[in-house]
Amino acid sequence: MRPLPASMWPLLFTLFLLHSCLCGGNRDLREHLTLLKTELALRLYQSVAADRNGTNIVISPSGVSIPLEILQFGAQGNTGRQLAEALGYTVHGFHGCRF
């Protein structure tokens, strides 16, 4: 078996943290995050659909939100604020994660 490339470790660590927070955390936190992600998905759809004039579109809200969430772990200052504004939440604002 080949060892995992070093470039994959940050992604695996991030997925571990998200899994720990969402699967082991309290129910209110999961429900709140679900609502925030749903709001993001609706805003994303409205933004993309506005320019399409009724044509079919396919978008993945998870494909947009997960990379932005990962970027938030290292973002600071103006970049961090812009990511939080785009997502409507910050990954740093969730407490109650069990590690």
C-alpha positions as YAML, in Angstrom:
chain: A
units: angstrom
residues:
- id: 1
  name: MET
  ca: [0.00, 0.00, 0.00]
- id: 2
  name: ARG
  ca: [1.34, 3.41, -0.97]
- id: 3
  name: PRO
  ca: [1.55, 6.11, 1.71]
- id: 4
  name: LEU
  ca: [-0.88, 9.00, 1.55]
- id: 5
  name: PRO
  ca: [0.55, 12.07, -0.24]
- id: 6
  name: ALA
  ca: [1.44, 14.91, 2.12]
- id: 7
  name: SER
  ca: [-0.94, 17.23, 0.27]
- id: 8
  name: MET
  ca: [-3.91, 15.12, 1.43]
- id: 9
  name: TRP
  ca: [-3.27, 15.44, 5.19]
- id: 10
  name: PRO
  ca: [-4.82, 18.92, 5.63]
- id: 11
  name: LEU
  ca: [-7.98, 17.78, 3.83]
- id: 12
  name: LEU
  ca: [-8.26, 14.62, 5.91]
- id: 13
  name: PHE
  ca: [-7.72, 16.58, 9.11]
- id: 14
  name: THR
  ca: [-10.42, 19.07, 8.13]
- id: 15
  name: LEU
  ca: [-12.86, 16.30, 7.31]
- id: 16
  name: PHE
  ca: [-12.08, 14.67, 10.66]
- id: 17
  name: LEU
  ca: [-12.81, 17.93, 12.48]
- id: 18
  name: LEU
  ca: [-16.07, 18.48, 10.63]
- id: 19
  name: HIS
  ca: [-17.13, 14.90, 11.26]
- id: 20
  name: SER
  ca: [-16.29, 15.20, 14.96]
- id: 21
  name: CYS
  ca: [-18.30, 18.38, 15.28]
- id: 22
  name: LEU
  ca: [-21.33, 17.25, 13.34]
- id: 23
  name: CYS
  ca: [-21.60, 13.59, 14.29]
- id: 24
  name: GLY
  ca: [-20.56, 13.83, 17.90]
- id: 25
  name: GLY
  ca: [-21.80, 17.30, 18.76]
- id: 26
  name: ASN
  ca: [-25.11, 18.32, 20.19]
- id: 27
  name: ARG
  ca: [-28.29, 18.22, 18.17]
- id: 28
  name: ASP
  ca: [-28.98, 21.97, 18.31]
- id: 29
  name: LEU
  ca: [-25.60, 22.68, 16.72]
- id: 30
  name: ARG
  ca: [-26.28, 20.26, 13.85]
- id: 31
  name: GLU
  ca: [-29.74, 21.71, 13.25]
- id: 32
  name: HIS
  ca: [-28.41, 25.27, 13.30]
- id: 33
  name: LEU
  ca: [-25.62, 24.41, 10.85]
- id: 34
  name: THR
  ca: [-28.11, 22.62, 8.60]
- id: 35
  name: LEU
  ca: [-30.27, 25.75, 8.47]
- id: 36
  name: LEU
  ca: [-27.26, 27.94, 7.68]
- id: 37
  name: LYS
  ca: [-26.15, 25.60, 4.90]
- id: 38
  name: THR
  ca: [-29.69, 25.53, 3.48]
- id: 39
  name: GLU
  ca: [-29.76, 29.33, 3.43]
- id: 40
  name: LEU
  ca: [-26.42, 29.32, 1.60]
- id: 41
  name: ALA
  ca: [-27.75, 26.83, -0.95]
- id: 42
  name: LEU
  ca: [-30.82, 28.97, -1.59]
- id: 43
  name: ARG
  ca: [-28.76, 32.16, -1.97]
- id: 44
  name: LEU
  ca: [-26.38, 30.35, -4.32]
- id: 45
  name: TYR
  ca: [-29.24, 29.02, -6.45]
- id: 46
  name: GLN
  ca: [-30.96, 32.42, -6.60]
- id: 47
  name: SER
  ca: [-27.72, 34.09, -7.63]
- id: 48
  name: VAL
  ca: [-26.93, 31.57, -10.36]
- id: 49
  name: ALA
  ca: [-30.52, 31.19, -11.59]
- id: 50
  name: ALA
  ca: [-31.05, 34.94, -11.91]
- id: 51
  name: ASP
  ca: [-28.81, 35.06, -14.99]
- id: 52
  name: ARG
  ca: [-30.09, 31.87, -16.65]
- id: 53
  name: ASN
  ca: [-33.50, 33.01, -17.97]
- id: 54
  name: GLY
  ca: [-35.25, 29.75, -17.08]
- id: 55
  name: THR
  ca: [-32.64, 27.38, -18.51]
- id: 56
  name: ASN
  ca: [-31.64, 24.24, -16.64]
- id: 57
  name: ILE
  ca: [-28.74, 24.50, -14.21]
- id: 58
  name: VAL
  ca: [-26.91, 22.05, -12.00]
- id: 59
  name: ILE
  ca: [-24.99, 23.30, -8.98]
- id: 60
  name: SER
  ca: [-23.61, 21.63, -5.89]
- id: 61
  name: PRO
  ca: [-23.93, 23.74, -2.75]
- id: 62
  name: SER
  ca: [-21.61, 21.32, -0.96]
- id: 63
  name: GLY
  ca: [-19.08, 21.69, -3.76]
- id: 64
  name: VAL
  ca: [-19.06, 25.41, -3.04]
- id: 65
  name: SER
  ca: [-19.38, 25.48, 0.74]
- id: 66
  name: ILE
  ca: [-16.84, 22.81, 1.72]
- id: 67
  name: PRO
  ca: [-13.85, 24.42, -0.05]
- id: 68
  name: LEU
  ca: [-14.81, 27.81, 1.39]
- id: 69
  name: GLU
  ca: [-15.10, 26.28, 4.87]
- id: 70
  name: ILE
  ca: [-11.65, 24.74, 4.51]
- id: 71
  name: LEU
  ca: [-10.25, 28.10, 3.43]
- id: 72
  name: GLN
  ca: [-11.76, 29.70, 6.54]
- id: 73
  name: PHE
  ca: [-9.50, 27.64, 8.79]
- id: 74
  name: GLY
  ca: [-6.48, 29.56, 7.52]
- id: 75
  name: ALA
  ca: [-8.04, 32.87, 6.55]
- id: 76
  name: GLN
  ca: [-7.61, 35.96, 8.67]
- id: 77
  name: GLY
  ca: [-8.51, 39.61, 8.47]
- id: 78
  name: ASN
  ca: [-10.40, 40.84, 5.44]
- id: 79
  name: THR
  ca: [-10.27, 37.47, 3.68]
- id: 80
  name: GLY
  ca: [-11.79, 35.72, 6.69]
- id: 81
  name: ARG
  ca: [-14.56, 38.32, 6.89]
- id: 82
  name: GLN
  ca: [-15.31, 37.97, 3.17]
- id: 83
  name: LEU
  ca: [-15.53, 34.18, 3.44]
- id: 84
  name: ALA
  ca: [-17.82, 34.44, 6.47]
- id: 85
  name: GLU
  ca: [-20.01, 36.93, 4.62]
- id: 86
  name: ALA
  ca: [-20.20, 34.72, 1.52]
- id: 87
  name: LEU
  ca: [-21.08, 31.61, 3.54]
- id: 88
  name: GLY
  ca: [-23.31, 33.36, 6.06]
- id: 89
  name: TYR
  ca: [-21.45, 31.67, 8.92]
- id: 90
  name: THR
  ca: [-17.94, 30.95, 10.13]
- id: 91
  name: VAL
  ca: [-16.41, 27.60, 11.00]
- id: 92
  name: HIS
  ca: [-14.70, 29.33, 13.92]
- id: 93
  name: GLY
  ca: [-18.04, 30.25, 15.48]
- id: 94
  name: PHE
  ca: [-19.20, 26.71, 16.23]
- id: 95
  name: HIS
  ca: [-18.56, 25.48, 19.74]
- id: 96
  name: GLY
  ca: [-19.37, 22.25, 21.47]
- id: 97
  name: CYS
  ca: [-17.25, 20.04, 19.23]
- id: 98
  name: ARG
  ca: [-15.93, 16.93, 20.91]
- id: 99
  name: PHE
  ca: [-12.39, 15.87, 20.06]
...
